[in-house]
Amino acid sequence: MKNWLEHTVQIEVDAPIDLVWSLWSDLEQMPKWMKWIDSVTVLADDSDLSRWKLASGRFEFSWLSRIVKLQEKQIIQWESVDGLPNRGAIRFYDRSQSSIVKLTVAYAIPGIIGQLMDNLFLGQIVESTLLADLDRFKNYVVQAQIK
């Protein structure tokens, strides 16, 4: 039986939903703002599938992810179909001149990490990293507006 942890974080971005959506939905760009994501490759034969690689310190994991729900400018929901068990959703809320980005991530703790770390401690690390990722995304959007 696997132990699952789930985290939800959100941020307000001072940009219209069209821009926020277009930048986030380009999955292969995620390593630019997500600290632990080393690479994302959208599979050419099926745009709903993508190969992800996570690297943090001496740990490295990969998984194949499938988009299970996509509503433009509203939600991208996914689940892994092999590799590191995870699922989640990124939701977008239009506030006219700004946008709310809300990220929920759930993952099964790999046995080795579960043995090495207390779940609460691991959860705090992941949540603070996700918040920092959203802050980097916010800065990424600002830079895109300047260009």
N, C-alpha and C positions, 0 to 999 in steps of 0.2 A: 504494500500500500504506500502510495506516494503522499508526501506532505506538500500541500499547495499553499502558496502565499499570494495575496492580491493587494495591489496598490492603486490608488487613484490620485492623480495630481492634475492641477489645471493652472492656466495662466491667461491673462488678457493680453492680446496683441493689438497694438495701435495700427491696424491695417484692415482693409476691406476683406471680406470673406473670400472673394475671388482669388486674391493674391495668396492668402493664407492656405487655401485649399490647393492651389496649383503647386506651391512649394512643398507642402507636406506629402501630397499624393505622388510626388516623384520619388518613389521609394529608394532608388539607387543613390539619392543624395543624402540619405539619413546619416551616414557616418560623419557628415559635416557638422552635425549638432548633437548626435547621440554618442556620448563618451565611450561606451562599451561596445558599440556596434562597429565592427571592423570592416564589414562589407555586406552589401545587399545586391543580389543579382536577380532581376526579373527574368523568368524563363521565357524565351521567345515563342515557344510552342503553346504556352498557356499563360496569359497575362495575369491570371488569378494566382499563379504559383510563383514563389520567389525563394531563393536560397539565402539564408542569413548566416553570418558568422559573428560570434560574440567573443571578444578577447578582453580579459582583465587580469593583469598580473600573470601568474603562471597557469591560469585557467583559460581554456578555449573550448567553445561549444559551437555546434552548427545545427541547423534545422531547416526543414522545408516547410514553408508556411503557405496556407491557402486563404485567400480572402473569401469569407463566407457571407458577407453583407457589405454592399457598397451603395451608398446613396450620395450622389455628388453634393458637395458642400455641406454634408451633414454627418456622415459616419463611414469609417472603414473598420470593419470587424474582421478578425483573423483567428486562426488556430493552426498550430503546428500539425503536420501530418507525419513527420518523422523527426528524429533527433531530439533536441531538448524540448520537453513538453511545455507548451505555453499557449496562451490565448489572450485576447483582449480586444479593445476597441479604442479608436481615437474619434472623438466627437467634436463637431464644430458648431458654434452658435454665433449667428450673425447679430451684431449690435450696431448696425449701420456703419459708423466710422471705425469700429473696432471689432474684434472677433475673440470669442472665448475658445480655447483649445483645451479639451479635457481628455486625458490619457488614462486608461485603465489597463493594467497588465497583471496577468495571473500566470504563475509558473510553478512547476513541480520542482522541488529542490533535489538536485542530483545527490545521490547517496554520499559521495565523498565530501561534498560541501556541508551537507546536513550533519555529518559526523564531526566536522571540524568547527562549525560555527553554531552558535545559538540562533534560533529562528528570529527572535526579536531583534537581535543585533544585525543579522543579515537584512531583515526587513527595513531597518532604519537606514542602512547603507544604500539599499536599492532605491528607497523613496527619496532620499536626498539627491541621489544621482539623477533620478527621473526629473525632479524639480530643476536641477541644474541644466539638464538637457532641454527642458522647455524654455528656460531662460536663454540658452544658446540659440534655440529656434527663434525666439523673439528677436534677438540681435541679427540673426540670419535674414529675417523678414525686413528689418530696418535697412540692412545693407542692400537688399534687393530693391527696395524703394528708391534708394539713392542712385542706383545704376541707371 
